[in-house]
Amino acid sequence: MLLNSTLDLKEYYGTLNVNTSFKTLKPFVSQATDKYLRPYLGLELLEQLEAGIVANDKSISANSLTGKEKVLYGFLATSLAYYSVLDAMPFLNLTLGDNGAMEQNLQNMSPARQWVYFSGENAAAETADKFLDRALEYLDLNASDFPEWTASEAYPISKESLIANAKDLSRYLNIQGSRRAYLAFKPFLERAELLYIEPYLGFELYENLKNNLQAGAVLTPENAKLLSLVKPALAQFALKESLPELALDISGTGIKVLSENDSIRNRKAADEKQLSSLEVKAMHLGNVYLAEIKRYLDTVLQAGENLPADNQQAWQPIDNTDSQSFWVN
C-alpha cells in the first residue's frame, strides 16, 4: 500500500492520534485505495508506486521513489490519508462483539458534536478530492513519464469523445478543470452524443467528424468551426443527462462532483429545486447552441458550388445523409 503505518498517515493527516492502532486503520486505507485512487490511476501505475514503498507498520515507511514519481506520491499519499480518515470516521467509535455493536466511551473524552463532526467530514472530503485532482493534473502535465498510466483504461484523454479532456469541458461547464469531474461526466458526454448530436448532424457527418478526431487528422476549417459549435451544445446536453445520476454540489464557485461518500452526498448534493432549474437551463442552452449549428451549416452548404443559393434550400438537421459533405478531410 502507499501508506503502511499510523505514522505514515500522520505525515499527511496531522491531527491523527499517534497511538491509533494501524490494525484498526489498515482496512480503511486498503478500501480507500481501491475505491478512490485505483479508478483514476489504473492498476499498473498504482502497483509501480507501491513497489517503491517499503512497508513498516511501526514507523514511517521507507520511500525509494525518485523524481516525478516521488512528487506524484506526495499528492496521492495526502489524498489517500484524507480519504482513509473520511471512510473510517463513522466506524471508529463503534466496536462489534458478541454483544453486538457497542459505542466506545473513554474517560476524559467526549464524542465530537454533530456540527464539528460534519465540518471535519466535509473538510476531509474536500482536501482528499483536491489532492487527487492535483495528482491527476500532474499526471496530465507529465504523461510521457508515466507510460503505465497512458496505456491504461484510467487515462482520461479520450479520442472517443468530441470533448476530449477536462480542460476542454471546463470551457463550457464550470468544473474548475477537475479531472475527476471530467471522468464522471464522460459517460454522459457519450450518451449526449448519441441522443442529441448524431441525430442532429446526421450519421454521415457525425461519423466523419469522429473518425477525423480519432485518427488525429488536422481538421478542415469547416470541420474545425463545426466542432467548436458542437462542443458547447454537447456539454449542456451531457449536464442535463447527468443530473438524475450524479451527485453534484452546485455553488457560486462552479459544479463539483461529490465524493463516493453517502454522508457527504446527503448533506451537500444539490436539491430537487436546484436540479430542476439547472436541467431547464441546460436544455435551453443546448437547443440555442443547436440553432447556431443549423445556421452555420445552412451558410456553408449554400456556399457550395453545386448547391443553389436559394435560401429555401436550407440544411435539414435530421435527415441530411444525402447532403454534400465537401468539408470531409
VMD Tcl script that draws the C-alpha trace (Angstrom):
set ca {
  {0.00 0.00 0.00}
  {1.03 3.62 -0.31}
  {0.51 4.15 3.45}
  {1.53 1.35 5.78}
  {1.57 2.67 9.33}
  {-0.11 5.13 11.66}
  {2.97 7.35 11.30}
  {2.61 7.23 7.52}
  {-0.95 8.50 7.87}
  {0.03 11.15 10.40}
  {2.60 12.55 7.94}
  {-0.33 13.70 5.80}
  {-3.21 13.91 8.31}
  {-1.51 15.74 11.15}
  {-4.25 15.56 13.82}
  {-4.38 11.78 13.80}
  {-3.64 10.38 17.26}
  {-0.24 8.71 17.05}
  {-1.42 5.94 19.38}
  {-4.15 4.80 17.00}
  {-3.55 1.19 16.05}
  {-2.80 0.73 12.37}
  {-4.62 -2.59 12.52}
  {-7.75 -0.50 13.04}
  {-6.95 1.86 10.16}
  {-5.48 -0.58 7.65}
  {-8.80 -1.86 6.21}
  {-9.89 1.72 5.53}
  {-6.60 2.56 3.80}
  {-6.93 -0.53 1.61}
  {-10.56 0.19 0.78}
  {-9.89 3.87 0.07}
  {-7.04 2.94 -2.29}
  {-9.30 0.68 -4.30}
  {-12.35 2.95 -4.11}
  {-10.83 6.38 -4.78}
  {-7.35 6.01 -6.34}
  {-7.36 2.91 -8.49}
  {-10.11 4.06 -10.92}
  {-8.06 7.17 -11.77}
  {-4.55 5.67 -11.76}
  {-5.05 2.21 -13.17}
  {-3.67 -0.93 -11.54}
  {-0.28 -0.83 -13.30}
  {0.75 2.63 -12.12}
  {-0.60 2.01 -8.62}
  {1.42 -1.19 -8.28}
  {4.53 0.55 -9.61}
  {4.25 3.26 -6.96}
  {3.51 0.74 -4.20}
  {6.64 -1.19 -5.19}
  {8.70 1.85 -4.25}
  {7.37 1.91 -0.69}
  {8.98 -0.43 1.83}
  {6.26 -1.15 4.37}
  {6.92 -0.76 8.09}
  {3.85 -0.87 10.31}
  {5.71 0.58 13.33}
  {7.40 3.62 11.74}
  {7.37 5.78 8.63}
  {7.76 3.55 5.58}
  {10.93 3.84 3.52}
  {10.33 5.59 0.19}
  {12.64 4.69 -2.70}
  {10.68 6.66 -5.30}
  {12.57 9.42 -7.06}
  {11.92 12.32 -9.42}
  {8.41 12.75 -10.74}
  {7.18 9.53 -9.16}
  {8.08 10.92 -5.74}
  {6.26 14.19 -6.45}
  {3.20 12.24 -7.60}
  {3.37 10.07 -4.48}
  {3.16 13.17 -2.28}
  {-0.12 14.23 -3.87}
  {-1.58 10.73 -3.76}
  {-0.48 9.98 -0.20}
  {-2.13 13.19 1.03}
  {-5.31 12.35 -0.84}
  {-5.32 8.75 0.40}
  {-4.77 9.79 4.03}
  {-7.83 12.05 3.96}
  {-9.97 9.53 2.07}
  {-8.99 6.84 4.58}
  {-9.96 9.00 7.53}
  {-13.17 10.01 5.76}
  {-14.23 6.39 5.37}
  {-13.06 5.43 8.86}
  {-14.83 8.22 10.77}
  {-18.28 6.62 11.04}
  {-16.82 3.40 12.43}
  {-14.05 4.43 14.82}
  {-16.29 4.93 17.85}
  {-18.03 1.58 17.36}
  {-16.84 -1.91 18.19}
  {-18.55 -5.15 17.24}
  {-18.56 -8.14 19.53}
  {-20.70 -10.95 20.91}
  {-23.00 -8.37 22.43}
  {-23.47 -6.55 19.11}
  {-22.39 -3.04 18.19}
  {-21.03 -1.12 21.19}
  {-20.15 2.59 21.44}
  {-16.78 3.43 22.97}
  {-16.85 5.81 25.94}
  {-13.36 6.81 27.03}
  {-12.70 8.68 30.27}
  {-11.90 12.40 29.90}
  {-13.06 12.25 26.29}
  {-16.39 13.22 24.77}
  {-17.77 12.49 21.31}
  {-17.47 15.29 18.78}
  {-20.58 17.42 18.49}
  {-22.53 16.75 15.33}
  {-21.66 20.05 13.62}
  {-17.98 19.55 14.46}
  {-18.10 16.01 13.09}
  {-19.83 17.10 9.87}
  {-17.42 20.01 9.43}
  {-14.46 17.65 9.77}
  {-16.01 15.18 7.38}
  {-16.65 17.90 4.77}
  {-13.12 19.23 5.09}
  {-11.61 15.76 4.77}
  {-13.58 15.10 1.58}
  {-12.65 18.46 0.05}
  {-8.96 18.03 0.85}
  {-8.90 14.46 -0.45}
  {-10.62 15.49 -3.69}
  {-8.33 18.49 -4.14}
  {-5.12 16.50 -3.84}
  {-6.40 13.72 -6.09}
  {-7.15 16.36 -8.72}
  {-3.66 17.81 -8.24}
  {-2.21 14.33 -8.75}
  {-4.23 13.89 -11.96}
  {-3.19 17.33 -13.17}
  {0.45 16.41 -12.53}
  {-0.01 13.19 -14.46}
  {-1.55 15.12 -17.37}
  {1.38 17.54 -17.48}
  {3.92 14.72 -17.32}
  {2.05 11.98 -19.18}
  {5.10 10.86 -21.18}
  {6.86 9.94 -17.93}
  {4.05 7.60 -16.87}
  {3.50 5.15 -19.76}
  {1.75 2.67 -17.46}
  {-0.94 5.28 -16.92}
  {-1.34 6.42 -20.53}
  {-1.66 2.79 -21.64}
  {-4.38 2.04 -19.10}
  {-8.13 2.50 -19.21}
  {-7.75 5.13 -16.50}
  {-6.09 7.56 -18.92}
  {-8.58 10.48 -19.13}
  {-7.66 11.80 -22.59}
  {-10.40 10.39 -24.79}
  {-10.29 10.28 -28.57}
  {-13.71 8.66 -28.40}
  {-15.42 11.86 -27.27}
  {-15.86 15.15 -29.10}
  {-14.86 16.77 -25.80}
  {-11.58 15.07 -25.08}
  {-10.41 16.22 -21.64}
  {-11.12 18.23 -18.50}
  {-9.64 21.45 -19.88}
  {-11.93 21.21 -22.90}
  {-15.05 20.55 -20.82}
  {-14.20 23.42 -18.44}
  {-14.65 25.87 -21.31}
  {-18.36 25.04 -21.37}
  {-19.16 23.83 -17.84}
  {-17.59 25.36 -14.75}
  {-16.00 22.19 -13.39}
  {-12.88 24.19 -12.42}
  {-10.60 21.99 -14.51}
  {-11.32 18.94 -12.38}
  {-10.12 15.68 -13.93}
  {-12.36 13.81 -11.50}
  {-15.36 15.73 -12.76}
  {-14.47 15.10 -16.40}
  {-14.25 11.36 -15.84}
  {-17.58 11.41 -14.01}
  {-19.18 13.28 -16.92}
  {-17.56 11.12 -19.61}
  {-20.38 8.51 -19.84}
  {-22.91 11.32 -20.15}
  {-20.89 13.01 -22.88}
  {-21.00 9.75 -24.82}
  {-24.75 9.41 -24.19}
  {-25.43 13.01 -25.24}
  {-23.52 12.49 -28.48}
  {-25.78 9.57 -29.38}
  {-29.05 11.16 -28.22}
  {-28.60 14.72 -29.46}
  {-25.54 15.34 -31.65}
  {-25.57 12.36 -34.01}
  {-29.31 12.66 -34.84}
  {-28.92 16.40 -35.39}
  {-25.88 16.23 -37.67}
  {-26.85 13.01 -39.38}
  {-24.83 9.82 -39.22}
  {-22.51 10.55 -42.16}
  {-21.37 13.96 -40.97}
  {-21.12 12.86 -37.35}
  {-19.02 9.79 -38.22}
  {-16.76 11.84 -40.47}
  {-16.04 14.28 -37.66}
  {-15.46 11.49 -35.13}
  {-13.21 9.50 -37.44}
  {-11.00 12.51 -38.15}
  {-10.62 13.23 -34.43}
  {-9.83 9.62 -33.58}
  {-7.24 9.46 -36.35}
  {-5.59 12.65 -35.11}
  {-6.10 14.26 -38.52}
  {-5.89 18.02 -39.00}
  {-9.47 19.22 -39.38}
  {-10.50 21.32 -42.35}
  {-11.52 24.88 -41.41}
  {-15.17 23.92 -41.93}
  {-14.95 20.88 -39.65}
  {-12.96 22.82 -37.04}
  {-15.64 25.50 -36.95}
  {-18.38 22.87 -36.76}
  {-16.64 21.16 -33.84}
  {-16.34 24.48 -32.00}
  {-20.12 24.88 -32.30}
  {-20.93 21.29 -31.36}
  {-18.92 21.25 -28.12}
  {-20.98 23.77 -26.09}
  {-24.20 22.03 -27.14}
  {-22.76 18.65 -26.20}
  {-21.61 19.92 -22.79}
  {-25.07 21.24 -21.92}
  {-26.85 18.08 -23.01}
  {-24.34 15.96 -21.07}
  {-25.03 18.05 -17.97}
  {-28.77 17.58 -18.48}
  {-28.34 13.80 -18.80}
  {-26.12 13.60 -15.72}
  {-28.44 15.34 -13.28}
  {-30.57 12.33 -12.25}
  {-27.48 10.19 -11.68}
  {-24.51 12.27 -10.50}
  {-24.27 13.78 -7.02}
  {-23.34 17.40 -7.69}
  {-22.58 20.33 -5.42}
  {-23.67 23.49 -7.24}
  {-22.37 26.74 -5.77}
  {-21.02 30.14 -6.72}
  {-17.64 28.55 -7.43}
  {-18.99 26.09 -10.00}
  {-20.06 22.48 -10.34}
  {-18.36 19.89 -8.17}
  {-18.78 16.12 -8.36}
  {-19.09 14.86 -4.80}
  {-17.04 12.02 -3.37}
  {-18.32 8.45 -3.16}
  {-19.49 9.01 0.39}
  {-23.17 8.76 1.29}
  {-22.97 11.12 4.25}
  {-21.32 13.86 2.17}
  {-23.76 13.35 -0.67}
  {-26.82 13.50 1.58}
  {-25.72 16.85 3.03}
  {-24.15 18.64 0.08}
  {-25.80 17.34 -3.09}
  {-27.99 19.79 -4.99}
  {-31.66 19.59 -4.05}
  {-34.53 18.88 -6.44}
  {-35.25 22.57 -6.99}
  {-31.64 23.29 -7.99}
  {-31.53 20.24 -10.24}
  {-34.81 21.11 -11.94}
  {-33.67 24.69 -12.58}
  {-30.32 23.50 -13.93}
  {-31.97 20.92 -16.17}
  {-34.26 23.54 -17.75}
  {-31.33 25.90 -18.27}
  {-29.09 23.18 -19.75}
  {-31.81 22.06 -22.17}
  {-32.48 25.63 -23.24}
  {-28.81 26.42 -23.81}
  {-28.29 23.14 -25.65}
  {-31.08 24.00 -28.08}
  {-29.72 27.52 -28.54}
  {-26.35 26.04 -29.49}
  {-28.03 23.57 -31.86}
  {-29.69 26.51 -33.62}
  {-26.22 28.05 -34.07}
  {-25.04 24.81 -35.67}
  {-28.00 24.84 -38.07}
  {-27.34 28.45 -39.09}
  {-23.69 27.64 -39.73}
  {-24.41 24.54 -41.78}
  {-27.07 26.38 -43.80}
  {-24.50 29.06 -44.61}
  {-21.73 26.62 -45.51}
  {-23.90 24.39 -47.67}
  {-25.37 27.33 -49.56}
  {-21.84 28.46 -50.38}
  {-21.12 25.19 -52.23}
  {-20.65 25.49 -55.99}
  {-23.04 22.63 -56.76}
  {-25.81 23.89 -54.48}
  {-28.39 26.54 -55.37}
  {-28.16 29.83 -53.50}
  {-31.89 29.81 -52.87}
  {-32.50 30.30 -49.15}
  {-35.25 27.69 -49.29}
  {-32.57 25.03 -49.80}
  {-31.63 25.11 -46.13}
  {-29.81 22.25 -44.41}
  {-32.16 19.84 -42.64}
  {-30.87 18.85 -39.19}
  {-32.37 15.37 -39.02}
  {-32.20 13.79 -42.46}
  {-29.06 15.09 -44.11}
  {-27.32 11.89 -45.11}
  {-27.63 12.79 -48.82}
  {-26.28 16.30 -48.36}
  {-22.97 17.29 -49.94}
  {-20.20 16.89 -47.35}
  {-17.46 18.83 -49.08}
  {-15.58 19.52 -45.83}
  {-14.63 15.85 -45.44}
  {-10.86 15.56 -44.97}
}
mol new
graphics top color blue
foreach p $ca { graphics top sphere $p radius 0.5 }
foreach p [lrange $ca 0 end-1] q [lrange $ca 1 end] { graphics top cylinder $p $q radius 0.2 }
display resetview
